[in-house]
Amino acid sequence: MKFTKYFIIGGVALSLGLSSCVGDLNVEPDDPNTKLSLSSKEEYLGVLARAYGGLVLEGGISVDDGGAGVYTRQLFNQQELPTDEAIVGKNWNDAGIDEMSFSIPGKDNHWGYEMYSRINYQIGLCNEFLRTINSGSQFFTDAEIAQMKAECRVLRDLSYYHMIDIFGKGPWTDENSLVGAIPPTYSRAELFDAVVADLKDAVPQLPVAAQQEYGRVSREAGYMLLAKLYLNAEVYTGTARWQECADACGQVVSTGIKLAPEYKYLFCGTNSKYVGNGEILWGVPQGPNTSCWGGTTYLTIGAYNSNVPTTPYGFSETVGGWDGPRVRPELSKALASNDKRRLIYEGSFQEDLTNLSNWNVDGSGYMCIKYVNTDESDYYNTNNTVLCAAANQVSTNFPIFRLADTYLMLAECELHNVKCEGLSYYNMVRTRAGVAPVGSYTADDLLKERQCELYWECQRRTDLIRFGKYTGSAYNWQWKGGIEEGTALAATRALMPIPAQFEATLGQNPGY
């Protein structure tokens, strides 16, 4: 049985006394048939799989729309909608979505509440497994238990990374925290130090990608997470850590993983071949066992226009697009016509977002077709193959970290005077995209290259902040700040507000 098949078991096995990470976080049980102990190897693996599945499955938090509350969907809303890459128009009319698309969410914005709740719930899932696995010694060897613990710690640290990056502070809990007690609130720097220390201890205990099972975290993925923290260390703590970032990236590239031969294959319905021991260092599996309304469901059918046939992208002709996220003009203009990464459907749409009210055939905003549900061997689906028949089933794995990002991070480290062959790695990314290599590059060049390579992969808001382009008026994009031509954002917008539901416990970020 493949590990991903335990996702189903995990939904039943997990109801072992999850405690909220914040005193006022409303957590709902995953299953009404509460189970107080685990009695088989499969059930223990089910709890671990549920911690993994928490990135793409519904349940666990009280929201008005379970599908919209999926972790990866919320992450996209936080990291892409407030930037120059994606926008949801007024045709959806979802409460609070305009605030996200205009980069001005308030503390009462329910998308912020759902993201923060999902982060804390995910941390709780991981802590529960770490508390439970020691009782499974009759089913696993000591080495297996140590490896699973390391995996779950890194999985937990991914959520802490998102807490640090998006909200800046929050409750700190681990497997030793007292269940039911209100935990201490850590500052951004305190969270950074705690997570880095945990990763430095856990990551070496992970198997390398070539020896890890599909769907589970490898050593390379762990080092990539550590590198991400170091990459943004100056933003998070005030102290740059460029050498440490390059060293962690070096641990990734030293294992011999290579770029995929074709960019577009990394985002199609058979991209699992590149997950783990391939360019997608960490990917969230999706398929028949992980049916959801988030993940790549949101980025495929959710981002397609209802007037455009979906069969070329791997869906049944009865499945129509949701008219969801669209392409911002700045992203379209960054991607040259000869760039293989330009996976954008123009049709008769308009590039500029002059009208957000409708998104019909002649409406404003191009359609993103970076994520598709087709087979690599028939990428344009000339055979009209349907990989998943239901509207909420997509076989495309969501990429959390990719090797191309590692290469561009090394290029950024070189800009900060670290000797790491950054230019060579930078040109490897460009060459794969079919654009000419360069002899040098600036910070602005690199920021643009990161956009062309990593758009719609939940990296952009973080990148813009790190490069000093998110707040202020140094760089405006269409509808930034709610103005069509774009306007300056207050410096305090570099952090999202602590949701009002948690404000009494955690306090609030400046400016809100």
N, C-alpha and C positions, 0 to 999 in steps of 0.2 A: 504494500500500500504506500503510495506516495505521501509525503508529509502534508501536502496541501489538502488531501482528502480528510485529514483530521480536523479541518475547519468545522465540518458538520458535527463531529463528536464534541468539539470544544463548546459549541453552543449549548449543549445539554450538561456537560460536566461542570461548567463554571457557574456555581452559585454557592461559593464557599465562604461567604462573609466579606465581600468586597467593602472596604471602607472608603468613604469619600476623602479626597485629598484636601478639600476645603470644607469647613464646617457646614456651609450652606449650599453645597453642591447636591442637587437632587439626582440621585442615582437609582435607577430602576433595575430589578433583577433580570437576568437573561432568560430564565426559565422558571416557571412556577413550581416545578417539582424540585424543591431545594435538596441538594445533595451535600451532606456534611463531611463525607470522606470519599476518597478515590480508591478503587479496588482493582484496577488493571493498568497495564502499561498503556493501553490505548487511551484511557481516561486521562492519565498524566500528560500524554502527548497532545490530547485534545485541549487541555488547559494551555499548554505552550502554543499550540496552533491558534487558539482564540486570541492570545496576546498578539501574535502576528496578524491574524485576521482583523484585529481591531482597527487596522489602518484602512480597511475597505468594507467592513461589514457594518450593518446598522445595529441599533440597540444599545442599551447601557445608560443613555442619558435621556432626559425628558425634553423632547422638542416637538414642535407642531408638525414637522415633516421629517420623518426618520431618514428618508433618502437624502434630503438636503443636509442632514447632520453628519454624514459620513466624513471621516477624518480627512481623506485626500481631497474631497470636494471642498471642505472648509479651508484646507490649506491653499488650494488654488484661489479661492475667493480672497484670502488674505494677502497672498503673494503676487497675484497677477492682476486682479481687477483694479487695484489702486494705482496701476502703473501704465506705461505706454504700450502695453502688449495686448490687453484684452479689456472688454467692457460688456456689460449686460445692459441692453436697452430698456426703455420704459414699457416695451411690449410685455414684459414679464410682470411688471408692477408688483414685485415682491417687496414687502416692507423692509426698508433698510438697505436694499441692494444699490440704490442710487448713491447713498453715502459711501459705500465701498468703492463703487466705480469712480466717484469724484474724489477719493482719497481723504474724505472728511468724516469718518464714522465717529459717533459719539459713544459715551459709555452705556447708553441704552440700546445700542445697535445689537440686534439678536444674533447676527452672524458672528460678532465678537464673543458673545456669550457661548454660542455653540462651539466655537473653536477652542475657547479656554476650557470649557467643560470636557470636550473630547480629549484634549491634551491630558487633563488630570485623570480622566477615566482610564486612558491608556496606561498611564503610570501606575494606576491602581491594579490593572490587569497584570502587569509585569511583577509588581510587588507580591501579588497573591500567588503567582506561580513560584516565585523565589521562596516564599514562606512554606509552600506546599511540597516542593520537590524533595526535600530532605526525608520525607516520609515514604518516598518511593524507592528506597534502597534495595528492596526485594526484586524490583523489576529492572534496575539499571546498575551498571558498574559505577564506581567512584569517578572514573574518567568521563563517562557519559553525563553524569550529574554535573560535574564541573564545567563541561562544555555547554550544557543547556543553561546553566546559570550565567555563564559569560554571554551567551546569546541574548538572554532576556535582559541583562543589564545594559547591553548596547542598544537593544530595542527600546528600553526605558529612556536611555540617554538621548535617543533621537527626539523623543517628545520633550525632554528638558531643553534640548537645543532649540526647538520651535518656541518653547516658552520664553527662553532667553531672547531669541531673535525678534519675536513679534510683540511680546508684552513686557519684557524686561525684568520682571520679578514674579515671585510666586511661592507657593508652599513647597517645602522640601520634605519628601518622605522616601524611605526605602523599606526593604523587607523587615528591618528591625524597628520600624516606627510602631507606636502603640495604636492598634486599631480603634477607631472612634475618637481619638484625641485630635484636637486642632493642632496641626504641625506649625513649626516656626516659618515665618516668611523670610525668604532669602532675597537679598538684593541681586541685581544683575551680575555683579562681580562675584558675589558669593556662590551663585548658581554656576557660573562659569568655572570657578575653581573646583567645586564639588564634582561637576560632570567631567572635567578634564582628568581629575584624579581617578575617577571611577573608570573612565575609558582606558587610561594608561595601564591600569591593573587588569582590566577584563580582556582587552583586544588581543594581547599575545596568547591568550588561552583559546582563541577561536581557531578552527581549521582554516587552512588556505582555501581559496575558492575551488581549486582543482579537486579538493577532497571533501567539499561541503555539498550537502544535498540541496537540490533546487528549492527555492523558496525560503531558505534559511540564511542567516547572516554569516558572511565569511570574514576572515581577518582583513582582507582588502577593504571590505565595506566598513569595517570598524575604524580602520585607519583613515578612510575618507571622511567619516564623521568627525574624527579628531582634527583632521586637517581643516574642515569647515569652521570649527570653533577657532582654531588659530588664525585662519584667514580673516575672520571678523573680530579678532581680539581687541584691536584698537577701538572699534565701535563699542564693544561690550564692556571693556575694562579701562580704556584709556592708554593701554600699553600694547604696542605692536608686537606680534610674534611671527614675523615672516620666516625666520630660519626654521622654527619649529613646524610651520606649515609646510615648507619645502621638504623637511625631513619626513613628515607623515606622508606626503604625496610620494616621496621616494620609496616608501615601504609598499605603496600600491603598485607603482610601475615596475619595481624590481622583480615581481613574481611572473612577469612575462605576458600578462594580458594585453591584447592588441585591440585597436579600433576595429569596429565592424566594417566590412568592405563597402556597404552602401548605407548612407544616413537614413533613408526613408524606411529601411527594413527594421530599424530599431523601434518603430512605433506602429507596427502592423500586428495582425492577430496571431502571428507565429513568432513574435519576438522573444518568446521564452528561451529560444536557443542562445540568446545573447545575455541571459540573466544569470548572475552569479559568476560563473567562470567565463565571462565574456565582457563586452563593453559596459553593459548595465551592471555595475558593481553591486547595486542593491535595487531590486525591483519588487513591487507588490504584485503577487500573482492574482490574475483574474481569469474567470472562466465559468463553466457550469456550476462549480461548487462555491463560487463567490459572487452570486447574482446580487447586484446592487444598483442603486441610482447615483452612486458617486464614482470615484476612481476614473477609469478611462471610459466608462459609460457616459459620464458627464462631458468628457473631452472628445468623444466621437459623436454619437447620435445627439447628445445634449447640445453640441456646438454646431450642428448642421441646421441649415435653413429648411423649413418645412416645404418650401417650393422646389427644392433641389432633390432629385431622385437619390435614394441612399444605397441602391444596389451596387453602384461602382465602388462603394466603400465597405461592402461586406455585410449588408443588412437585407432582410427580406423586404420586398417591395411594399409590404403592408406596414412597415415600420417607418414612421416619418420623423423628421428632425424636430427638436424642441424649440428652435429659435433662440438658443441661449447665448453663451459668450461669443462675441464677434472679434475680429481683428482690428486693432487700433491702426490708424494710418502711419504712425511712426514706425511700427514694426514692418509694415508692408514696404515702406520706403527704404528701410535698412537692408532688406533682402533684394539683391540685384536679380535681374531676370535670368542670369546665367548661373546663379547660385543654386546648387542642388538641394539646398535646405529650404528653398522657397516653396513650401507645401501649402499654398494658398489658392483657394478657388475664387476667381474674380467674377466670372459670368457677366451679368449686366449690372452687378452691384456697383456702388460708388465707394471709392477709397476713403474719402473724408466722411466724418461722422456729423453731417449737417443736420440730420434728423434722427433722433433717438426713439421717437414714438413708435415707428413701425420698422419692420425688417422684411419687406416683401421683395419681389424680384428686382425692383429698381431701387430698393432701399439703401441706406448708407451703411457701410461696413462690409469688408470682405469676409469670406467664410474660411475658417482654418480647417485644413484637411491633413494636418500633421499626424493625427491619430486616426487610424483606420482599423477595420476589423477583417481585413483580407489576409490571404495566405501570401507569404513572400514569393512563392513560385508562380502565383498569378496575382501580382500586386494590384493590378487595375481591374481585377475580377471580371475578366472577359467571359468566364464560365458561369458567372452569376452564382457562385458558391456562397452559402450562408453558414458561417462557422457556428453561430449561436442564433437560434430561431426567435427567442424572446427579446423584447425591447431592452430589458435590463440585464442581458447577458452579453458580455464582450470578452473575447479571449486575449485582448491586448494587455500586457503587463504594464503597470505604471512605473516609470523609472524615477527612483529617488536620487541616485547618484550614478553618474556615468564617467568612464575613463576620459572622454574628451574634456570634461569639466576639470578633471585632475590635471590634464595637460595645460589648460588655460590658467589654472591656479598656479602652476609652476611658472608660467609666463608672467603672471602678476608678481610672484615672489622675485623674479629677476628684475622687474621694474623697481623693486625695493632693495636692490643691491645684493641679492642672494645669487651665488653662482650655482645654477641648476639647469643650464641648457634650455632656458625658457623659450628663446626664439625658435629653436628647433621644434619644440613641442607645439608652439603656436602655429608654425607652418604645416605641421602634420595635420592639424585640424582643418586648416584652409585647403590644403591639397585634397583631402577627402571630399570637401565640398565643391571641388572643381574651380576654385578661385586661386589666383596667382599667389605664390609665396612672396614674402616681403623681406627686406633687409633690416628693417627696424620697425618699431611700433611705439605709439604713445599710449597714455592712460585712456584717452578718448577712443583710440583705435581698439584697445582691448575691451572696453565696455561695449562697444558696438559688436565686436566679434562674439562676445559672450551672449549678446542678444540674439544674433543670427544662429548661434549654435544651440542655445538652451531655452529659446522661447517656449512658453507654456509648460515649463518643467518646474515651476514654483521656486525660481531663483531670483527673479527680476527685482522685486522690491528690496531684497537684501543687497543686491548688487548696486542699485541706484543709491542707497543710503551709504554704502561703503565708499563709493566714488564721489560722494558729495553732490549728487544730482537729484535727490528725491525732494527734499524740502527747499525752501527759498525759491529763487527765480532763475538760477543758473541754467536750468533746463526745464522748459514747460512743454507739455504735450496736450493734445486736444482733450478738453473737459477736465483737465487737472484743476482741482479746487472748485469744480462745478461750473466753470466758465468755458465756453466753446473754444476760445483761443488759448485757454490755459492761464493759470495765475499762480502766484507764489503760495507755498504752504508754510505754516509756522514751523519753526525748528522742532517744536515738541511733537509734531506729527511723525517724527522718525520712530516713535513708539506708539503702538495702538493703546487705547485706553483700557484700563482694567474694567471689566464688565461691572455694571452697577450692582449686580447680585452678589459680587464678591468684595465690593469696596469696603464694607464695614470690617471685614476680616483682614484684607491685604493692604488697604489704603489705595491711593490713586496716583497715577503718573502725572507729572507736571503738565499744566495746560488744559486739563480736563476738569 
